Structure formats: structure tokens, C-alpha cells
């Protein structure tokens, strides 16, 4: 499964990169997002922009690193 580590990516570039990665996924596939903070705002953006098209599962919740499996339904 692909991992997308955005820790070293400039904050303003993170969400476009994450959404592009998601949009390129075939249905039923997933990637693991690695971030340096809880990506809760990203979750709400997904709810707004990709409602019903994704699932979100925390694999690791801090304190230094968060990992989330984002799947395309």
C-alpha cells in the first residue's frame, strides 16, 4: 500500500497533493497518509468535497506522527 508522507511538504501544498493522490486511486484502493499533526481538518474537507467516496481509519495517533488509511469506496 502506498504511503504518502507529507511531513516535509510545505503546508500549503499538502492538501492538493493528498487530494490528487486520492483522486488517482482506483475504487477499493487506499493509501496511508503520514502527518506530523492530527489531520482532522483534512477529514472535514474530505467530508465536504468527497462525501460518500472515502473511508478514514487512524492507524497511529501521535504524539509525533499520525498515520491514516484513506480508502476510496
C-alpha positions in Angstrom: 0.0 0.0 0.0 1.3 3.4 -1.0 2.4 5.7 1.9 2.3 9.5 1.4 4.5 11.2 4.0 3.7 15.0 3.9 5.7 15.9 7.0 8.4 17.6 4.8 6.0 19.1 2.3 5.1 22.8 2.6 1.8 23.1 4.4 0.1 25.0 1.6 1.0 22.1 -0.8 -0.2 19.2 1.4 -4.0 19.2 0.8 -3.7 19.5 -3.0 -1.2 16.6 -3.1 -3.3 14.5 -0.8 -6.5 15.0 -2.8 -4.6 14.4 -6.1 -3.3 11.1 -4.6 -6.8 10.1 -3.6 -8.4 11.0 -6.9 -5.9 8.8 -8.8 -6.8 5.8 -6.7 -8.9 3.1 -8.3 -12.1 2.3 -6.4 -11.4 -0.1 -3.5 -7.8 1.0 -3.1 -6.2 3.0 -0.3 -3.1 4.9 0.8 -1.6 5.7 4.1 -1.2 9.4 5.0 1.7 10.2 7.3 1.5 13.6 9.0 3.1 15.5 11.9 -0.3 16.5 13.4 -3.8 15.2 13.7 -5.2 15.7 10.2 -8.8 16.3 11.5 -9.3 19.5 9.3 -8.4 17.3 6.3 -11.0 14.8 7.3 -13.7 17.6 7.3 -12.5 18.8 3.9 -12.9 15.2 2.6 -16.4 15.1 4.1 -17.3 18.3 2.2 -15.5 17.6 -1.1 -15.6 13.8 -1.4 -18.7 12.9 0.6 -19.6 9.2 0.4 -16.4 8.4 -1.6 -13.9 7.6 1.1 -13.3 5.9 4.4 -10.9 7.1 7.1 -9.1 5.0 9.6 -6.5 6.1 12.1 -3.6 3.7 12.3 -1.4 5.8 14.6 -2.4 8.9 16.6 0.6 10.9 17.7 2.2 12.2 19.6 4.9 12.8 16.9 3.3 11.2 13.9 -0.2 10.3 12.7 -1.0 7.6 10.2 -4.3 7.4 8.5 -5.6 4.9 5.9 -7.7 6.8 3.4 -9.6 4.4 1.1 -11.6 5.1 -2.0 -15.0 3.4 -1.9 
